[in-house]
């Protein structure tokens, strides 16, 4: 049975908000570990990209950072001197510092207000649980996802999920995160496809445990017999292919089946 329900998503382009992207890219400096980070004000708030603060906040924080560098007389160091435009980039960044001004009273008040408007009560552990839940259940199964994040109410998770899918391209690690979620969704679709194929196969017979036939072609293995395969397929369908721990239960069924009393090969198979 082909997996017609699953359509591979197109290759993703990360279109982050410029102010947000610039703030975290410089803070993390992921791709340039050898270059020392430029100084930042000592009392700047510790905020994470997955907390999704308003983009305007990052404009104000950047302004604050630039003025701090001006007050300490910081001079821009070229990040990659080998690039042909390194000198021009250095000059432009230095000009931003030299031309910077401190936040005025209104901007300072606005900054403090904006600092309360992100998901301040979400930490890295909460975020990782949310991502793993999306991988496990698929992004559309919000009810199960909401139950998976410890310490958060379903309403909180639903609210976070809505913002996450609207602004996820602002995350610095979005390519890895989306690849993780999509791998999980592909596994879900594969399970659905197998279950449909199993249901269709079993439905052809009145007494599948006796009548079911398997067309092996040239792929027949040398270990399992058709009788064993027939029992495994029919019992898997009877117990429910998508049931949790189904293979452990299937192993127990094999051990209890009288027809396999002296079949040491199949009785010694593990759940895996």
N, C-alpha and C positions, 0 to 999 in steps of 0.2 A: 504494500500500500504506500503510495507516494505521500510525502508530507506536504500536501497542497496548502495546508493552513499556514505553514511557515514560509515567510518571504524574508530573505536576508535583507537587513536594513542597508541603506546606502552608506558609503564611506563618509565619515563624519568630519566636518570642519568645525574647529572650535572657535566660536565667535563670542569672545568674552567682552564684557563691558571694559572699555579702555582703562578707566580709573581703577577698577577692581583688579584687572589683570596686571597692570603696571605695579600696583602696590605689593601684591603677593609674589610676583615674579622676582622683584628685587629682594624682597624679604627672604625668600627661599633660596634664590640663586641656584636653582636645581642643576642647570646645565653648565655652570661655571664654578665648580667647587674650589678651584685654585685661587680665584680672585677674592681678596678679603671684602667682606660686606661693608658698605658705606655706613657711617654712624647714624643712629636714630635717637630721638629724645629718650632719656632714661625712663620716663614715666608714661610712655605710650601704652594704651590699652592692649591687652593680649587678645586679639580677635582672630578667628579662623575663617577660611573661605566658605566652609560648609554651614556657617551660621547665617549667611545671606543677609548681611546688613545692607541698608540702602546705598546705592552707588555714590550718592552725594557725600557720604561720610568719608569715602576714600579720597575724594578731592580735597577735603579739609585736612585730613591726616597728612596727605602729601604736601600740602602747603606748609603745615606745621614742621614737617621733616626738613623741607628745603630751608626754612628760616633758621632752624636749629643748626644746620650745617654752615649757614652763613655766619652765625654768631661764634662758632668755634674755629672759623677760618679754614674749613675743610676744602681741599682741592681734589677735583675729580681725577681718579686714576683710570687710564684706558682699560676697559675690560678685556679687549682682544686687540693688542697693538698690530697684529698681522693683517687685520682687515684694511682694505684700501681707504675706507671712510672713517677710520678710528679717530683721527685728529678732529674731524668735523663733529662727530658724535660727542667727543670729550668737550669740545668748545660749546656745543649747544647745552649740554648738561651743566656745565660750569656757569653759563649765563643764567639758567633757571635759578641757580643758587644765589648768584650775585644780585639778581633782580627781585628776589623773594621779599615778602613782607609778612609781619606777624598776623595772626588771626585777630580781627577786631572783636569787640564785645558781642555783636550779633552772631558772628561766626562761631565764637566759642560756645555761646548758648545753644546754637544750632547743633554743634558737634556733640555736646552732652545729651541733647534730646535724641539725636540719631543713634547714639550708643545704646539706647534702650530698645531700639526697634528691630534688632536682629533676633535670632533664636539663641539668646544668651544662655538658656538652660540646656542646650544641646552640647554635649562634649564628644570627643573622638570616639568613645565607646558606643554612645548612642548612635552616632553616624554609621559606624561599622556594622552595627546590628541592623540598621535600616537597609544598608546596601546588601547585606547577606540575605535579608528577608526578601528583597526584590529578586535576588538571584534564585532563591528557593521556590518562590511562589509565582514569579512573573510580575511585572510592574502593574498589571491591571487588577490583581487580587488584593485590593487594599484592605479588606477585612482581615485576612490572615497576616498581612504585613503589619497591620496595626497591633495585633496581638503579640508580635514577635519582639518588639522593642521594650525591654524591661524598664520600669519606672516612668513610662509615658502612657498617658491615656490614649484610647483610640482617636479621640478628637484631636489631640496634639499631633499624633502621627499623620493623620489625614491632612491637617493644615500644613505640616512640614512637607509632606509628599507633593502637595500642589505647588508649593514654591520651588521645591527641588527640581521638578520637571520643567518648570518655567525658566529657571535660572541656572540649571546644572552646567551649562557651557562656561560659566564663570570659574568653575573649579579647576585648579591647576592640574589635577590628576584625572581629568574626566575621561581621557581615552582608556586608561586602565580600568576605571570604574565601570564604564559602559561595556567594555569587553567582558568583564566579570558577570554583569547582569545578563548580557545577551547569550553567554555560554549557558547560564542556568535556564534561560527561556528556550534555548534550542533543545536542552535535555527534556524539558516539559513537553515540548511539541513532539519529540521522538517517542516519549512514553504514550502520549495520546494516539500517535500513529500506530504503535505496536498494539495498544489495547483494541483499537478499531479492527486491525487485521486479525487479532485473536478472536474477537467477537464474531467476525464474519466467517472465519474458518469453522468454529465450533457450531455455528448456526446451521451448517449444511447437513448435520447428522442428528438423527433421533437418539442414538446411543454412542456418543463420541468416544467414550472410553474403550469401546470395542470396534467401532466402524472407522474412526478417523484414519485417513491415510496421508502420508507425508511424501511429497515429491522431492527427492534429494538431488536429482540430477547427478552431477559429477562431484558434489561437495559433501557426500556422505562420509562422516568420520568413522574411524575404526573402533572407537571405544563404546559408544552408546548403541544399543539395539533400537529397532523401531518400536518395540513394546515399551522400552524405557522412555523414549522420546514422547510417545503417545500419552503415557501416564503423566509425564511432567507438564506437557502442554495443557491437557484437560484439567489437571489438578490446579495448575496456575490460574486458569480461567475460573474455575469453581471458587477458589479462595479470593480472587480479585487481584489482577495484575498490579494495580496501583496501591495495594494495601501495604502499610509499613511493615517491615520485617517479614514480608511474604516468603522470601527464599529460605529463611530460617524455619518457618512453618512447613514449607515444602520439603525440606530435608527431613523433618520429623515424620511427615506423611510417608515418605519413601521408606524410612526405617520401620514404620508400623505396617506397611503393605505386605500381606502374606505372600504375594507372588514374587517378592524380592527377598524372601527369607534367606536364601543362599546366594544371592547376587552381591558378592562382596565389593565388586567395583562400584556399583551405584550407591551402596550403603556407606561407602567410605568417602563419597563426595562431600565437600564442604558447601556451606551456603554460597560462598563466592563462586 
